[in-house]
Amino acid sequence: MFKTCYLSSLHSIMYPLSFFLFLPRSIMNFFLETIQVLLRKKNVAGEVVLITGAGSGIGRLMAQEFAALGTVLVLWDINQEGMKETAQLAKQSGASRVHYYLCDCSDRMSVKREVGDVSILVNNAGIVTGKKFMDAPDSLIEKTMEVNTMTYKAFLPAMIANNHGHLVSIASSAGLIGVNGLADYCASKFGAVGFAESVGLELLATGKDGIKTTIVCPYFINTGMFDGCQTKWPSLLPILNPDYVAKKIIHAVLTDQVYLLLPKSIYLIAALKKLVSTFSVLFHISALTLLTSFYIQNSLSLSSLYLLSQ
């Protein structure tokens, strides 16, 4: 009886606590994004901005946006012709200098020699296999994880030494909510979100508050990466316009916004997921409580029957 009451009391305490622990982050991020509009934007003129996956899509558009702010651009991609085109567009947009390299982390020493330390790193490169988990070759899964999560370590030491920089992780809403048929992609993006959050917290814990972090989680963007994808609720979850996304990312960087979820409905969906997960956990706790009570009662009944039979 005591054990059952204790578990019921625990359940009643956990419910409000879980609500306040799991729900606020997405709601808080929504309000913070709204408030960011009123904040003063920082000046990034002269900053060295490295953008991975800059040969097309969002990477190219961000390069043009950063170029207009007078930055030095370093472009990485596996598409040489795409990078050349992006470089030309960036110069036309006002970039003070533009450098581009075939995407290879070993090129970081060349970057350092030619343009100095990178102060804004935009980890935008990403790949998707488009296959079910069991159908995707191991090599492609490993490549997805590597490309979608690893870039920070090459350029973070200089930022730490100067206590100055900005880490921008272009993750995905698939890094917040699982998607059928995108197991490896979701795993890499969940990893990217957790990785960026953890690195940001490590920097704060060591007093490196001059290095900012922005984590971007957009819904599907109309860049060709997810050709054929359709949205079931276009008014709630529209396929995003690339120009709109690029401008929102730049604004988030300039105002040191930590989280950017697009569209804004993702804040609500992420919060509801946490809430549903909380209810699911509480349901299992309740079920466990009932089962525990059931087993205790049955054990007592069996013991009583045994004693009565003696």
N, C-alpha and C positions, 0 to 999 in steps of 0.2 A: 504494500500500500504506500509506504513511504517512498519507495523507488519510483512508482508510477507518478505520485504527486510531484516528486522532484523533477522528473523528466517533463511533466506538463508545465511546471514553473519555468524550466529552462526554455521550453518552446515559447512561452509567452514573452520571455525576455529577449530571445533571439529574433523574434519577428520584427519588432520595431528597430532593433539594432541593425539587422540585415538590410532593412529598407533604407536606412540612412547611410549604411556603408556602401551598398552596391548601386543605388540609384543616382546619387548626386553627381558623379563624375561627368556623365554625359550631359546632364542638365546644367551643371556648372560651366562646362565647356561651351554650351550654347550661349549662356549669358555673357561669358567672357569674350566670345567672338563678337557678340553684339556691341559690347563695350569698346572693343578694339577700334571700332570705327572712329571713336572720339579721341584716341590716343595719338600722340605726335609720332611721326614716322622718323626713323633714324636715317642718317646720310651714309650711303654705301659707296659713294664716288671714290674710285681708286682701289677699292677692295678687289682681291683676286678671287673670282668665283669659278669653281670647278663644277661642271654639270655633266654627269654621266648619262648616257642615252640621249645625247644632244643632236643626233642626226635627223630627227624627225619628231612629229607629235608635240607633246607637252614640253619635252626637252628643248626643242627648237624655239617654241613660243616663249619659254622662260628665258632663253638666251637673249632673245630680242628685247624682252622687258628689262632684263638686267643691263643690257647694252645701253638702253635709253637713260639709265641712271649713272652712266660714266664709269662703269666697272671694267676691270681687266678680265677677259673671259678665257677659260680653258675648257675646251670641249672634248669629250670622250665618246666614242661610239665604235661599233664594229663596221659601220657603213661609211667608208671614206668619202664617197661622193656626196652622201647626205650631210656629212660634217662640213665639207667645202661650201655647200649651199647655205648651211646655217651660218658659217663664218661670214659669208658675203652679206647675208641679211643682217647679221649682228653689227657689222661695220657700218652698214647703211643706217642702222638704228642709233649709232653714236658710241659704240664701244671704243675705249681708248686703245686697246690692243686685243687681238684675238689669236689664240693658239689652239691647234687641234691635233689629236693623237688617236691612233687606233687603240681601242679600249684594251689596256693591259696594265695591271697594277705595277708591273716592273717599270713602267714609264714614269713613275712618280719622281725618280731622281732627275729625269730630263725636265720635268715640270719645275722642280725646285731650282735647277740651274738657270732655266730660261725666264721664269716669271716670279720666282721667289715662293714664299710660303702661301699656301691656299688659306684664305680666311673665311670663305663661305663655301661649304661643300654641299652640293645638292645631289643626293643619292637617288637618281631617277631611273636608272637602267633597270629593266625588268623583263623577264621572259615568262611565257605561259605555254605549257605543252598542249593544252586543250584535250587531254586524254583522261579517262578514268584512271584512278590510282593503280589498279591492277594491270592496266594496259600500257602504262607509261614505262619506258625503259629506265633502269636505275640511273644510267648516265645522265639522262635528261632531268630526272628528279634532283640529282646532286647538283647539276648545273643551275637549276632553278633556285635552289637554296643558296648557292654561292653568289650568283649574280644579284639576287634580290635582297641579300642581307649584308654582304661584306664589302666595305670600301673605307669605313671610318679610320681604321687603324693606321693606314698609310699617312694620313694627314693630321691626325689628332695630336701627336706629340708637339708639333710647332704651335698649335693653338693653346695647348696647356702651358707651354713655356712663356707665351705672350699673354696668357689669360685673356684671349680675344679670339672670337670666331663665332660661326653659326653653323650648326649641323642641321640639314634639312633632309628628312626621310620621306620620300614619296612612297607611301605604303598603299593601302587600299581599304575600302569598306570590307573587303574579303579578309582583312587582317583583324576584323572585329567580329564578323559573323561568318560561319562556314557556308560554303556554296557547293551544291551538288555538282560533281564532275570537275572540280578544281581543287582537289585535295592537296596536291603538291604546291600549287600557287598559294592557296590559303595558308598552308603551313609556313611557307616562306614569308608571307606578309604578316601573319601573327608573330613570327619571329622578328621581323623588322620592327614592328610596333614595340614589342617587349624589349628588344635590343636597344632601340632609341630611348625608351623610357629609362632603362637601367643605366645607360651611359650618362644620360642627363642627370640622374640622381647621384651617380658617382662623382660627377664634376661638381655638383652643388656641395656634396659631403666633404670634398677636398678643398673647398673655398674658391673654386674656379667659376665664379658667378659671371665672369665676363664672356663665357662661352654659352651661347643660347641654343635652344633646341626647338625645332618645329616638326611636328609629326602630321603628315597629310594623309587623310583617309577618304578618297573620293569614291563615288559609285562608278560604274562603267563610263568611260569617256569615249567619245566618238573619234578615235584616232586610228582605227583599223586593227588595233591589237585584239579586239573582241568582236570582229566582224561576224554578223549573224546573230549576235545576242539581242534579245528583245526584252523589254520590261513589261511586266504584267500590269503595273500601276504607273503609267507615265506621268500622272499628275503628282503622285507621291514620290516616285523614284524615276525621274527622267534620265535618259542617256544624256550625259553632260557635254556641253559645248567646250571644246579645248581652249578657246580664247578666254572664256569666262574662268575656267579652272586656273589657267596660268596667271591671270590678273589677281585672283584670290590668293594664290600661293605667294606671289610677290608681296602683296599687302600684308599677309601673315608674317613674312620674314621681316619686313620693315617695321612692324609693330611688336616684334618678339612674341608672337602668338605661339603658344606651345602646341595646341591641338587645332587642326582644321579639318572638319568633317563636311563633306559635300555630297548631295544637297543638305540643307539644314535638317531635313526629316531624318537623316542618319543619326543625329543626336538623340531623337526620340526613340528610334528603333533600337539603338544600342542600349538606351536606358531600359526599354521594355524587355530586352533580352536578359538584362541583369535581374530585372524584377521577376520574370518568368523563371529564371534559373534559381532565384531565391525561393520562390514558391515550390519549385521542384525539390530543392534541398529540404525545405521544411516539410514537404509531403513525405519524403523518405524518412525524415526524423520522426514524424508522427506515426508512420507505418512501423518503424522500428520500435517506437514506444508501445504501440498496440501489441506488436508481436512479443516484446519483452514481457508485457503485462500478461499476455495470453500464456506464454511459457511458464511464467511464475505461478499463475493461477492453476494451470494444469499440473505443474510439478507438485503444488500443495495438495491438489485433489488426489493425485496418484499416491502421495505419501499418506494422506488420510485413509484412502482405501486400503493401502498396504497395512497401516496400523490397525484398522478395523478388522481386517482379515486375520490378524494374529490372535 
